Amino acid sequence: MKVQVLLRTEGELAVVVGEAEGETWPEMQTVLPALLRGVADRVEAHGEVPDAAP
């Protein structure tokens, strides 16, 4: 099983910003928060994000 986190912004192509592979869904669920945090970090690096969770 493979999970990819894509970031697509208006007017730009989608970019893979995180991915993980595992054998089971529970295994994948353990890495998903880190992948999503990586997306948030990448977005926040480009300036303040209104209403963003810490």
C-alpha positions, 0 to 999 in steps of 0.5 A: 500500500502506498500513500502520497500527499499531494499539494496543488496550488492554484495555477500550479501542478500538483507536487508530491510533498510526502509519501509512505509505503506499508503493508496495512492500513493501521500501519499507514495511519501511524505515518499519516499525521507526520505526512500531513504535518509536513504539508502544513510546515511547507505551507507555513514556510511561505508566510502566515496561514490564517486560522491554521492549527498549531 
